[in-house]
Amino acid sequence: MDTRAEILHRQAIIVDAHNDSLARMRSKGDPMDFGAVDEPYHCNTARLRESGITALFSYVGSTDLIASLELWQALLRHPEVYPDTYVVARHAADICQAKQDRRIALVGQLESCSCLGKSLGALELFHRLGLRVANLTHGEGLDRHETSLQVDGSVFDYTTADARQAMRREVRGLTEFGRDVVKTCNSLGIIVDLAHANDRTFFDALELSQQPCIFSHGCVFAICPHFRGLMDDQIRALAASGGVMGVAFYHRFIHQEAPSMDRLMDQVEHVVNLVGPEHVGLGSDYDGLPDDAVPIPPHPGRLIEFTEALVRRGFDDDTVTKILGGNFLRVFQEVCG
Ligand SMILES: [Zn+2]
C-alpha cells in the first residue's frame, strides 16, 4: 500500500523553481538534451519522470546573449523532439494541463538579465519565446544592476548577522536599468526572481514590484549562515509581497557542518513558523552546483525523500502540497496568468 507521502507526492503539482541542466550540458559540450545525457548529470528524462516534477524552471541564460539563444533553442526543441514528455509552459493552465497529461512543463528562466545588455526590447522578445522568470542578477558586479555579493564576498564575512548588516550599508541597490526591468517584468507578466541579488537590491525590487517576487533558490540564513541565504526580515518582506522562496538542495546551503535532510527540513519549518505555509517551496539547483557538491536528495529521481521528510516533520497534507509546488504555482498564476 502507498504511504501518505507517496500519495501526496503523486497527486501534487511539483514545481522545481531552479534547474541549470541545459546550461551545464552546453558548458560541457554535450547535447543540450534531457533525453541524451546520463551521469554525472543530476537530471535526465528518466530521472525527471521518476521525480514527479510537473514544472521545471529551466535556465535559459545569464550573462552571454549567444549562449542564451542556444539555450532557448534547446528548451523549445524539447516538446518537438519529445512531444509525449515535454511542453513549454507560458501560463499556469499549461502547468496544470501538463500534470493531467503526465508531461513535464519547462519554464524559461533567466539567471541574470545581463544578457539583455540594456535592452528592454530583448526582454520583450524573450517573453515571446516563453520567459516567465527572471533573476535580476547572477552577481556580475559593479557595472551591472547592482554590486555583486560574490565580488564583495572577499570584503565581508557574511556568516554573521552583523557583517550582513554592514554589507547592506555598503552595496548599491537596483540601478536605473534594474528598475526598468522590474517594471517591464510586471507589465509583461514575468516573475521577478531575487535569488543572487544583494540585500539592497532585494528590498529595492520588492518595494518597486507591483507583483509578488520569488527567491527561486538559496537558503535560510538563520539555519545556514551562507551569503546566499535570506535573513528573517527578507523572508518577511518576500512573504508580505505574496512571494515564495525556494530551498536549494546544495549541501553547503543546507548546513555548514552536518548537512542532512533534517537540516533542510529545519529551513522549511523556519519559514513556515515565521510567515506561514504559503511562502516556501523547492528550487533544487540541480546541475548548477560545483562538481564536488552532494545535493540532498542527490538527484531528482529521489525527490520522494523530500516529501517523506515533510510528512515526517509533521506538516499537514495541505502544507505539503503547497510546499511541493502549490505556492510557486500560485505566484505563476498571479503573475503570468
Ligand atoms: Zn543560482
Residues whose N, C-alpha, C, O or C-beta is under 5 A from the ligand:
A	BS01	ZN	none
